[in-house]
Structure formats: structure tokens, C-alpha cells
């Protein structure tokens, strides 16, 4: 089990695209036509062999649009995990009584989206790809778009809520991974060394995906890139698409 992709939601996709590429030094993005059925348009960037996505509603009545209203602007939307045993995962979800909001199986791709109200924080998807290094949501030629001069991978994310203990327990059951406590809350470690953290609400915006971690070569340079575009938040952190970015220097 590993964290393979983080999705954010932004009202203005093209402004957020310019910010992300300028700050994190990413290459060209993929527009996934598959998100159109959800009333969305998107951009997906590879960061090493992990992925960052921004979705934006392009019709009324979407889940993404409601989230923009609920949280007062751009923010975190989804965490996508990769497994090598989707059948065991789906059996676990059924035993746990979790609702599925979307599921698909085609051409070596298997994905299951879980209802965020059942586990807290955000939409969670657990996916399996054949072969494992494939990533359908990044497009057929994602490897050709990888640029690692600035950023080399997504290595974690952070969820905030009123009860981090309960939320982390739900996620631990979903991901079939142990959790442990740390100074600010709870964490779940992934098989590849990544982590998911659960903390109390700290920004007044309610429950949600509040931050993600990016491994970078030079944190000071990334901060300078963000400062030049006015993307340092009131706490002094880099913020992209309404979401704090924790810089982990390689």
C-alpha cells in the first residue's frame, strides 16, 4: 500500500496550473478525459513516479463544487493509494460497511472510491494497476513528462478533523496499516516510507485534506518561487491551491 496521488480542487484550474508548475518546477500536465463524467476538468502532473492533480468543476451540482463552497475556497480533494491486491481491499471495505461512490475495472485498471463521510477527511481511492508501475490517471506517456530538477516525489499528506483519533482509526482499517501517535496527532506509515497524518483543525476551514508533503532538492529555492507569486500563507508555509505544502529536502 502506497500513496500514489494527491488531488486538489481549485475554482480556477489554469491559474492553479501556473502556480504549481512555477513553484514545484513540474513538466507538462495530462488532461484526463475520464473526469468529465463527474462534471470536472483536470490537470495531472507526475512528480517522480507519484502524481499531483487539480480538478475544477465545469458544470453545476458537482461534489467538487460543493466542497469549494463548504470549505470556503480551494483545497484538498482526494488521496489515491495503490495496492497490489484490490480484491482483498474490496472485501475489507465490504466487511467495514463502507459505501462506494465509484468503482471501475478495465484493461488492467481497478479503482474504488470510498465515500468520505464513512471515513472522514476526503475521498479515498484504492487502485491497482497492471503492471504496477503503470498509472492510468497520469496518461499513457507520463514518464516523458517527468521533471525532477526541483521536486522529486509526494511523500505524505495531512488530514485535519475534530477527532483525529477516530479518523485515523478509520483510515487505518481502510488501508490495513497500523497507526501510531506523534506530537500533533496520529500517523499511518506506508510501505514505501510515505505517511498519512491526522491532526486537529488548525485553520478554521473544517475537516479536510489540509496539507501534502513534497520531497524537493532545495527547499529555500521552492520557498522563493512561492514567495515571488504570493503563495506563502500566514503561517509562513508554501500554499498551493488552498493547501499547505510541506517541503521535505532530499
N, C-alpha and C positions, 0 to 999 in steps of 0.2 A: 504494500500500500504506500503510495507516494502522492504528494501534492504536485499536480502537473500543470494546473492553470488557475489563474485568478481572473474573474470577470468583474468589471466595474460598470456602473450605469452613469451616463452623462447626458445632460439635456442637449448640448451642442457637440456632436460627435467630432466634427472637423476641428474645432478649437482644441478639444481634448487630445486629439491625434497629434496636433502640432506641439502641444506641451510635452506629451510623453516622449515623442521622438527627440525633441530638443534636450530634454533633461536626462533621459536614460541612454541616449545615443543609439537608438534602435534603427534597424533597417526598415524596408518597406513592409506593409501590413497586408493581410489577407482579408477580403470581404467574403464572409461565409453566406452563401445564398440560403442556407438551411434555416437561418434565424428569422427569415421573412415570415414563416408560418406563425411566429409569436408576435408579429407586428413590430419587428425590430430591424435595425440595420446595425452593422458592427464593423470593427477592425480588430484583427488578431495579430500580435507580434510574437515571434519566437525570441526568447531570451535564453541563450544556450539551447537546452532541449526542454525548457519549460515555456509557458505561454502567458501573455497578458492580453486581455480582451477588454474592449469598451463597447457596450451596447447602448443604443439610443432608440427610444420609441419613435416610430414614424406613422403611427395611427393611434386613435384614441382607445382607451379602455385596456391598456396592456398592464401586466404585472410590473414591468419596469417603470411605466409612467406613474403607477400608484406608489411605488417605492420612492420615486423622486419627490412626490408630494408629501408622503409620510415623514421622510427624513429631512425635508427642507432643502433639497438640492442633490447634487451629485454625490455618489458614494459607492460602497461595496455592494456587489450583487450576487456573486456565486463563487464557490470553491469547488474545483473539479479534481477528483482523486482518481488515480489509475490503479487497478488491481489486476492480478493475473488469474483470478478465479471469480468471475462475475456470478456464476450460479450459486456459489456459497454465499456471496454477498446478498443476492436477492432473496435467498432462503432466510437469511438473518433479518432482512428488512421485514419480511412477512411475519416472522416469529415476533418481532418487536412491535408489530401492528402499525407500521409506518405507511403513510399514503404516498403513492407515486403520482407525480404530476406530469411526467413524460417518460416514455421508455421506447427504445428502438433497438433493433437487431438487423444489421445488413452488412454484407460484404466484409466480414471480419471486424465489424464495429458493434460494440454493445454498450449501451448507456442507460442509466436510470437516474432521473431527477427526483429528489425527495422533497416533500412539502416542508417549507421552513417552519411552519407552525408546530410541526411534530418534533423538531429537534432544536429549534432556536437559532438565531443569528443570521442565517442567509440560506439560499437554496444550496443544497449539496448534490453534486452529481458524482456517481461512482461508475467509471467506464473501464472497458477492456478493449485493447487494440491488438490485432494480429497483422504483422509482428509487433512486439511490444514497443519498439522504437517509433512506430508509426503514430501520427497524431492527426486524425481526420479534421479536427476543428482548426488546425493551423494551415490547411491547404496541402495540395499534393507536392508542392515544391518548397516547403517551409525551410528546409536545410539551406537552400540557396539564399535565403533572406536573413540568415543569422549574422549578427554583428556583435562581437564581444570585446571591442576596444574599450567600452565604458562599463557595461553591465553584462554579467555572465550567468545569472540564473535567479529565479524566485525560490527562496529557501524557507518561507514561512508566511503565516498570516495571523491576524489577531481579531477575535470576536469580542464585542462588549455586550453586557446584559445586566439585568437587575440581580440575577443569581448565577454567577459564573460556575459555581459548583454543580448546579443542576444541569446547566447547558453542557459543561464539559463531560458530565456523566453520559448524557445522551449521545454526544459525538463519539465518545469512546466506545459505546455499544455499536454505533453505526459503523465505525471504522475498524472495529475489532482490535483496538490498540489500548494498552494501559495508559492511564493518566497519572500525573504527579503534580504536586503543588510547587509553586515558586513564590517569590516575594509578593507579586501582584495578583496572583490567582492560581490558575491551573494550566498545564500544558500536556499535549499529546505529541510524542515523537514519532516521526515517520521512519520507514525502513531505510531511506536514503539520507537520513540526518536532518531533514527538514522538520519543522514543528508547527503546531497549531496552538495558539494561546487563547485563554479565556479570562477576561478581566471585567471589572465593574465599569459601568458607563462613566466616561470621563469628559464628554464634550457636549452634553445636553441634547444630543440628537437621537437618543433612544437606542434600542437594541440594533446591532448590525455588525457587518464586517467593517471594522474601523481602520485597519492597517494591514500592510503586507511588507515582507522583507525581501530586499533585492541585494544580492551579492554584487559588489562593484569593485573596480580596480583602484579607484581614487575617490573616496567619499567627499573630500574637500572640493574636488572639481565638480562632482554632481550637485553638491550644495550650491556652488557658484552658478552652475547652469540654472538651477531652480530660482535662485535669488534674482538673476537677471530677468526672469519672467514673472516675478512677484509671486512665486509659488512656495514661499516659506510661511508656515502658519503661525498663529500667535504663540504657540509653544516652542517655536524655533525649529520645527521639523519640516522636511520636504513634504509637500502635499500635492498629489495628482488626482484629478477627477474627484475631489472631495474626500480623499482617502490618504491617511498618513503613510509615508514610505520610510521604513527603517532601512538604513544603509548598512550593510554588513561588508566590511572591507576584506577583500580576498587576501 
